[in-house]
Amino acid sequence: MMILDALSPAPRCLRMFLLEKGLRLPMQQVDVFSGENRQAPYLAHNPAGQTPALLLDDGTCIAESVAIMEYLEERHRAPALIGATPEERAATRQWQRRAELNVTEHIHNAYHWAEGLARFTGRIPVEPEAAAALKRVAQDRLAWLDAMLGDGPWLAGERFTLADIWLYVWLDFGASVGQPFDHALARLTPWFERVAARPSAQASLHPACKPGGARG
């Protein structure tokens, strides 16, 4: 197996997941800033042109970071970062989807259409006039998420999961591209600090990350 990796939030989620799992897989770097992921030969592996991707030994390519993490968890059950039981897995997926659909996808698109506009113009459809509204929605939904959190240290209660990795990486990225979250949020702020203190948080940053640049 080999991971096609890049300096970007979704690949960082996978790197942090691997660190928490204690898994080491070979990686090949893809330069998303030059658009290498939108050209051959990368598109032969993943026609969606997104990173990361996982190449299996038989030539199969698995794309989408969450799908890759699900696959690796099935192959390497412990420590369980999705869940050891159907109930645990359902709870993890519930929180990950809440974060992705309500918060992180808006951060992602707002970056495309605002801070990353020069980079993405001509590569994807861009709607710069919509960026400010997406940022407002993301902030509103973070407050909504904060209000639903329980007393446990992590999103799914006592278990640190893929959902924590996903939301943390994207909030860390957002702060680095002019989209910081409201640190007055009573539960999310200490949660974010707890995730940031895990060794995998700093270690998952791409080696090419520069001070003051986008964190991925």
N, C-alpha and C positions, 0 to 999 in steps of 0.2 A: 504493500500500500504506500501511496505517496500523496501528500497534501499539496495542492496548488494554492499558495499562500499570498497574502498581499498586505499592504499597509492600509487597513480599512477596518471599521468596527466589526462587521460580521466575521471576518477571519480572526480578529482578536478574540471574539467570543469562543471560537473553536480552540484557539491556543490556550485560553484560560481553562476551558473544559479539560483539555489534555493534561495540563499541569495539575489540576485537581484530581484527575484520574491516575496520575503518575505514568502516563503513556508517552512514549517517544516515537514519533513517526517521521520519516524523511520528508523534507519540504523543498519545494521548488518555488522560487519567488516569481510573481507576476507583477509587472509595473502598471498599476491601474492609472497612474497619473499621466503616463504617455498613451494610455488607451490600448495597451497590449492585450487586455482581456476582451477587447472588441474586435480582435483581428485573428487571422490564422497564425499559428496552429491552435491557439487556445480555444477558438470556437469549435474546433473539431472534437474537443473534449466536452465542452459545455456551451451549446449553442445559445444559451441565455446570456452569455457574456458576463456572468457575475462571479465573484469570488466569495468564499473559497470553493474548492472542489476537491473531491477525494477520488483518486484513481486506484482501483483495485487491481490485483495482480492479473486478473483475466481481461483487463482492458476496460471494464465497466467504469463509468464515471457517475458518482453520486454528487449532485449539486445541492445547494441550499444548506446553510450552516446548521439549522435545527435538524434537518433530515440526516445530515452527517453525524451529528451528536447522538441522535436516536439510534442510528446504525451502530456506532461505536459502543454505546451503552449495552446494546444487545449482545455484542461480542465480548464485552468486558463489564460484567455486572457490578463489580465492587471497585471503589465505593459508588454507591448508587446516587447519581446526580439527577436522575429523573424519578426513579422510585423503585422500591423492591416489591411492591404489591400493586395490584390494579388501582387501588384507592390512592396510593401515594403518587403513582404516575398521573392519574387524572388531576390531582391537586396541582402538581407541577405544571402540567399543560394548561390548566385553567389560568394560573398566574402568568405564565409566559405569554399566553394569547392576550390576556388583559393588557399587559405591558406593551406588546408589539402593536396590536391593532389600535389602541387608544393613545399611545405615547410615542413609541420609538419610530414608528413609520412616519409620523408627522415630523419628528426631528429630522429624519432622513430626507424627506422630500423638501422640507424647508431649507435644508442645507443645499440641496441641488439647485434650488431656485433663488437663493440669496447669497450666502457666503461662497458657495461653490459654483455660482452662475457662470463665471468665465470658463471654468473647467468643463462644464456639462453642456453649454450651448453648442448645438450642432451634433451632440452625441445622443441626447434624449430630448423629448419635448420639455420645454421649460415654461413655467408660468410665474414670473417674478412678482406679479401683483398679488399672488395668492400666498406668498411666503409668510407675511406677517400674520395672516389669519391662522395658518398652520401652527405657527409658534404659540399663538394664544390658545389654540385647542390643546396642544401638548401640555402647556402649563396648567390649564384647567383640569385635564385628565390626571395629571400628577396629584393635584389636590384631591381629586375623587379617589385615586388609588390610596393615598395616604389615609383617608378616612376609613377605608376598609381593612387596613392592616390590624392584625391582632397584637397581642403582647409578646409573641415569640420574636426571636432575633432576626428571623429571615422571612421572606415573603410567604412561604408555605409553612410557617410556624417554626418548629424546632429543627427542620431539615434545611441545610444549604443545598440549593438545587440549580439546575440550568436556568430557571427563571431569574434567580438572583444575578447570575452571570450576565444574562441578556440585558436586563435593565441597567445594571451597573455600567457595563461597557458603553452603552449608548448614552447614558447621562454623562459619563466622563468625556465621551466624544463631544456631546453637545456643549459642555462647558468650554471646550477648547476651540469651538467655532462660533462663539458669541451667543450660545443658547444655554446659559446656566439655569439650573432649576432653583426654585425658591427654598433657601436653606432655613426658612422659618417653619417649614413643614415638620410637624412634631415627631412623626414616626420615620418618614423617609430619610431625613437628614442623619440621624444616628445609624439607621440601616446602611446608608451609603458609606459612612465612615467605617462601619464594621467590615463591609466588603473590601473597601480600599486598604484595610490593614492586613488582609490576607496576602501571603507571599505571592500567590498566583496573580494578583492584580497588577503589581508592578512588573513582574516577570513576563506577563503576557504582552506588554507593549512591544510593538515592532521595533527592531534594532534601528530602523531608519527614522523613527520618530524624532523630531527636533524640538528643543525647548520653544514653547510658544506656538508650535504647529498643531495640526490636527492629531488627536490621539486615537490611534487605531492599532 
